[in-house]
Amino acid sequence: MKERTLSILILFFAVIFLISCPLGYGNFGLGSEQKLVARYVCMISVSATTFLLMQKIISSFFLPGRDGMSLFHGMRLSAIEVLFVFYCIFLTREAREEWRAYINKKKSEVN
């Protein structure tokens, strides 16, 4: 998933949360079944927003900042590889490509 897609999904689920929460917990003349559905949608959207925000934060650690360095630049190669393998499922496409290139660059410097 790309960074832009991730940002759009975060916004989408946040808006869904802001709409469904008052419907599920407020008094808008909805029946009990509609309120129950709105509460489930609220819970799902809050969970999705939290997961996507976590993914964005983890990916930002791996992407270079304004100075061209990320949080993990300068670490030992073995530590970087372990972190990459552990966080790979949470990374966006750009962060994965950046870190694969960085790890390959470090490996070529060592050899």
N, C-alpha and C positions, 0 to 999 in steps of 0.2 A: 504494500500500500504506500502511496506517495504522501509526502507531507501535506500537500494541498487537499487531497482526499480526506486525510485524517482530520484536518481542521474543519472541513465541511461537515463531516460526520459528528464531530464534537458539537458544533453549533446546532445541527439538526436534533440530536438527542437532548441537548439543553433546552431547546424550544419545546420539544415534545414534553419534557418534564414540567416546564413552566405552564403548559396548557393543561396537562392531565392532573397535576397535583391539586389545583383548586377544584377541578371537576370531581375528583375522587373524594376529597375531604370537605368540600363546601356544601352549602345548601342551595343548589341550583335547580331543584325540582326533578332531579334524576331518580330513577328507581334504584332499588338495592342492587340489582344485577349490573346496571350501567355503572354505578359507583364502584362495584367490585372490579369490573373490567378496567375502569380508569385508574384504580389503585394499583392493579397489576402493571399497567402500562407505565405508571409513575415509577414503580420499583425497577422495572426493566430498564427504563431510560436513565435512571440514576446510576444503575450498575454499569450500563454501557458507557455513559459519560465518564465515570470514574476510571474504567479500564482504558478508554481511549486517551484520557489525560495522562494516565500512567505511561502509556505507550509513547506519547509525545514527549514527555519529560525524559524518559530513558533514551529515546532517539536523539534528543538535543544534547545529551552527554556525549554521544558518539560523533555528532556532526561538528565541524570546526566553527568556531565563533568569529567575531570580528577580526581578531588577531591571527586567524588561520590555525589556531591550536584548539583542540578539544580537551575535555577534562582528563582523558587518559593518555594523551601524548606525553612521551618521556618516560613511561613505565617500561618495565622489562617486557620482553616479547612473550614470554610464557604467561605472564599475568594478563596481558592484553588478549592472548588467544583464549584463555580460560573465560574471561569476562565476555568475549565475543560469542563463544559457544553457549554460555549461560543465557545471555540476553538476546540472542539471535532471533528468537520467535517474537520478541517485542519491538524489534527495530523496523523502521520504515525502509523502503527500498534504497533511498539515498544514503541513509546511515550505513546499511549493509555494504553498499558499493564502496563508500568512503573507507570503511574499516578493512574490507578485503584488500583494497589498494594499499592502505597503510601497513597492514601486516605483511603483504608481499614485499613492499619496499624495505621493511625492517629485516625480513629474511634475506633479501639480496644484499643488504649491507653487512650482515653477519657472515655470509659466505663469501 
